[in-house]
Amino acid sequence: MLDPQARALLDLMAEKGIPPTHTVPPLEARAAYVARRFFTQPDAPDVAHAIDNEISGPHGSIKVRSYRPAGSNLTQVLPCLVYYHGGGHVIGDLDTHDVMCRQLSNLANCAVVSVDYRMAPEYQLPAASDDCVAATEWVHANAKELKIDPNRIAVGGDSAGGHLAAVVALSLKKSGGFKPILQLLIYPVTDAYGSTQSMITNGQGYMLTADTMKYFFDLYMPDKESRKDWRASPLRAESHEDLPPAFVLTAGYDPLRDEGRAYADKLSAAGVPTQYVCFERQIHGFILMGRVLREADTGVKLCAQALIDSFNV
């Protein structure tokens, strides 16, 4: 059974005639995503600091927003989560995920650095992951100045951001860079071929659709041959051994459910300590919707606890 609050939200969206993302141009889809957050997201909790900055990256400057939790100060050395927002590599920004980053900062008592990576169709594979790797390496290289513990840096994100977190972890392993302490993968995209059973059974009627996923893939990865690349499909990477421990969260009515589970299984088979949790009655994107979905708060708290457990190892 679909969560009644999720059912009510889907019914309201249908009643209001909100067009599916794949039926509107990217700029319009971005504006709608930003506007919609006020109806579904809780009020932004206060944090001690939220500071915007720009750093250098391989394709030019990258905007980042750095958070420090309520009750902290700028001299404390804190663990850190580097966060990559969701939105299919096409929509979303620092503001759409501001509440989530604030919640995780406060609940896990950690710094959070949110990355505003380049998106499609203006930039295609691997621009987003290039930006995310560069921003993550910047956090590690500047940990002393940022008052961050370089040995306690996690990577994480939701949906496309979960995909990017997985790719960053793989990239750092391949380059011999530092090893994050955790991968926080919230209903991640892990296979650009979208051929799972959940993509079929949940592909229509539950907010994120198979058509919208095709729209996102066609904008970010128009060359179908490129989708075999591990930066497009981390599930297809040659090896998953020696990656950071992972916490993988999925939703039962999400088209991405099965590929999230498959990635958790792939990590476990490679000897990577991995926890997997599925919110069986929820839809894709639910964790951001704490104003209308009570289980969103539970999801955020589980993610925060996974961070706390990793930081305290």
N, C-alpha and C positions, 0 to 999 in steps of 0.2 A: 504493500500500500504506500502510495506517495504521501509524504508528510502533509497533513491538512493545511498548514500554513503555506507550504510551497504550492499546493493546489490552488489556494485562494489567490496567491500572487500571480500565477499563470493565467487564471481566469480574469483577473483584473487587467492584465496586459492585453489579453484578447479583447476584452470589452472596450478598452481605450483605443484599440486599433494601432498599437505600437508596431511599426514595421520590423520584420526580421532584419538583422544586421546585413545579411548578404544582399538585401534588395536596395541598399542605399550606397552612395559613393563613400569612400573612406573618410573624407573630411566631415561629412554629415554624420557618419557613424561615430566618429570621435566626439563630436559635440554632443550627441545624444547620450553617449556613455558617461561623459562628464556630468551632464545635467541630471541624469537618472539617479546618480549616487545619493542625492539629497532625499529621495523617497524611500530608499531601502537601507542605507547605512546609518548606524547610530551616530550620535553627536561625537565629535572628535574629543577624546580625553586630553586634558592638559599634560604636557611633558615639560621637563626642565628647559630643554632647548630644541628648536627645530630650525636648522640653518641651511639655506640653499647655497650651492657653490658650483663652480665649473672647473672641470679638470681636463687634461689633455688625453686624447685617445687616437687610435690609428686613423680614424676618419674625420678628425676634428675634435672640437670641445664636446664634453659630455656633462650634462647637468646632473647633479646629485643633491639629495636632501639628507642631512645628518640629524639624527634624533638622539637625545639623551633622556633617560627616564625621569619621571617626577621624583623629586627628593634627592637627585644627584647634583653634582656640580662639575665644572669644566676641568677640575684637577684630578678627579677620580679616574683610575685606569679600569675600563670596563670590557667585558666580552662584547662581541659585535656580531650582528647578523647583516650580511649584505643581501638586499632584497631586490628582486626583479619583478615588476608588475605583470599581470596578465593582460590579455586582450588580443590574442591571436597574432602577435607581432604587427598588428595594424592599428589597434585602438588602445586607450589607457595611457596614463601618465603619472607623474608624482602626486597629483591631486586625487585621482581616482582611488589610490591606495594609501592615502595619507592616514586615514582612520586605522586601517589594519597595521600600518607600521607603528603608529602611536600605541596601539593596544599591545603589540608584541614587545615594544620597548619597555612599557610599564610592567607588564606581567612577568617578563623574563628578566627584568632589571638589567637590560643590556642596551648598548648603543645599537642603532640601526642606521645603515646607509642605504637609501633607496636610489636606484639607478634609472635615469630617464634615457634609455638606449634608443638608437635609431630604429625607425619602423618602416614597414612597407606601405605603399608601393614605392615610396621615394628611395628606399634602400632595401636591398634584397639579401638573401643568405650569402655570406655569414655576417653581415654588418651588425646585427643585434648581438650575437654572441661575441664578436670582436669587442664591442663596447663593454659588454658585461665582464669579460675577462680582464680588460684594461682597468676598469673601475675596481674590480676585486683586487688586482695586483697593486693598484694605487693605495687602497686601504691598508694592505699588508705592509707595503714599503713605507708608508707614512704613519704607521701605528703609534710611534712614540709621540709625534706631534698631535695626533688625534686623540691621545689618551685611550688607546685601545690595546688590549692584550693580544699581541700577534699570534700567540699560541691558542687563542680561543676565538677564532673567526669562523662563523657558519655562513653557508650560502643557502638561499631559499627563494621561493616564488610560487605563484599560483598559475595554473594553466600554461600559457606560453612562458610565463615566468618560471614555472616549475621545469619546463623544458630547458630554459636557459640555465637554471641552476645545475641541472644534470650535465649540460654541455660544459659549463665552467669547471665542474669537478673533473670531468674527463680531460679537458684542455690542460688544467694544471698538472694532472698526472702525466700527460704526454710530454709536457714541456719541462718536467722536473721542478715545477714550482712548489710553493708551500701546499700543504694538505689541509683543507678546511676540516673543522672538527665535526661538522654535520651537514648533510644535504636535507633541507626541509622542502619536500616535494608535494605540493598541494594540487590534487587532480592534474598531474602533469601531462603534457603532450610528449609522447616518447617514440611514436612511429608515424612518419609523415604519409604513410600509405593508407591509414585509416580503414583497415580491413577487418576489424574485430567484430565479434558478435554484438557488443554493446553499441557500436556505431550503427548497427542495423536496428536493434530493438529500441534504442533510445534516441535514434536519429531524427525523430520528429516529435514535437509536442512538449518538449521539456526545456525550453528557452534556448540553449545551445543546440543547433541542429547540424546534421551532416552537411547540409547545403552551406551553412555558415562556415564550417570547417574547410570545405572545398574552396570557398571564397578566400579565406585566410591563406591557405596553402598556395593557391594560385597567385596571390599577390606577393607573398614572401619567397616562395620557391617555384616560380613559373617553369623552370627547367625541371621536368619530372625526373630526369636522370640524377639531378643533384639531391633528390630525396633519399637516395641510398647512403649519402654521406652521413657519418655519425653526428655531425653538427646539425643535421636535419632530423635524424632518427637515432637518438642515443641508444635506443633498444638494440640497434644493429651494430653498435661498436664492436670492434674485434675482441676486446677484453674488458671485463668489468671488475677484474681483480684489483685489490689494493685501493679501492675508492673509499671516500669518507663514509662513515656510518650514515644511514638514511632513516628518515621518518617519512613515510608515504601515506597520504590521505586521499581517499577517493569518495565519490558519491554514487549511490546505487542507480539513480536515474540519469546518469551522465553518459553521453556518448564516449567519453574518454576513460570510463571506469576500467575496462579490461586492459588497456595499455598501461595504465598506472599500476594495476595488479601485476601485469607481466614484467614491468620494470622492477618492482619489488622482488618478485621471484627470481629474476635474472641476477640481481644484486646478492640475494641470499645464496643462490647456487654458486656464486663466485667467492663466497666466504665473507661478504661484507655484512656487518651487523645491521640488520634492517627490521624496522617495525612497520606493520601495515594495518591501517584502520579504514574501514569503509562505512560511511554514513548511509545505510541501505535505503533510507526513505528520502534522501535529498537529491537536489538538482545541481548541475554545474554552476559554480559561482556563489554557492550558498554562503560561504564563510565570510563574505563581505556584507551580508544582508542582515545584520543584527537588529535592525529596527523592525523587521517584519518576520524574521525566522529565529526562533529561540535557539535552535540547534547551532546557529552560527557562533554564539557565545561559547558553547561547548567545544566547537571545533577550534576556535582561537585559543582557548585555554589548553587544549591538548597540544597544540603546536608550541605554545609557550613552555609547557612542561617538558616537551622534548628538548627544547633549547636549554632549559635549566639543567636537565639531566646531563646533557653533553658538556655544558660549561663547567659543571661541578665534578666531572670525572677526574 
